[in-house]
């Protein structure tokens, strides 16, 4: 039985959506790493603050942790039993990232409570800090990185679930829902 789960994937892949669905089906707390990472004015939390928040929020017996932040791996995977990798095609991932970015820029809704951080068209399309540019730059390297980890004996204690399409994801979540009944 999956009790402590980290949902990973390239920015825009649907990590948060899948994590929320898993949390709902399994009735586990959903922990979004971005909430701990981002401070007002798009500043990053210190490593000490960020890692402490992860430890504190993954100390329970079951949870769904949503996020990559590979430099936190030793902390976030200390007690994890399952990693769900959202590995959709580049076209699907970039489409989802673009759609989300446009919706966020239009809606001007704060991304993480208390930060005041909202997306803008300038930040999304005309900045070196663009989430779309990040998605393009990190997509291939994430695949190589996670494929390497899947084979690494250091992580043999982790159950890896690689989901490569929305249909496969729906089927996976539906199977968990039916097990819970």
Protein Blocks (a to p, Z undefined) as FASTA:
>chain_A
ZZbdcdeddehilpmmmmmmmmmmnopacddfklmmpcghhiacdfklmmmmmmmmmmbm
bdcdedjklmlmmmmmmmgcbdcdddddfklmmmmmmmmmmmmmmnopafbghklpacdf
klmmmccklfklmmmmmmmmmmmmmmmmmmmmklmmpccdddfbfklmmmmmmmmmmmmZ
Z
